[in-house]
Amino acid sequence: MSLIERGPADTVLALAFIHHLAIVNNLPFEKIAEFFAQISKFLIIEFVPKNDPQVKELLVTRDDIFPDYTQDVLKARSKDALLSKRRRRSRTPEGSCT
């Protein structure tokens, strides 16, 4: 069974992980937030900003094409994903799974 099929978990920790998905793998916050909304009811994120030495190291060998890589943008995308999830659930007939 996949991670998504087993979920959602009560709580997921994403500690110093988001920058790897966003910067190393070029995933937009929107997609990251949608994924975490699928697999968890609650999410705890440790956001590592661009001025962190480890993130700076990731950006040494590439152009910084991540103008939206900010905590505020991540919060907004996460909120959007959770609201979308709630809307989908409210449209699902009672007793069926989403």
Buried (B, 14 or more C-beta within 10 A) or exposed (E): EEEEEEBBBEEBEBEEBBBBBBBEEEBBBBBBBBBBBBBBEEBEBEBBEBEEEEBEEBBEEEEEEBEBBBEEBBBBBBEBBBEEBEEEEEEEEEEEEE
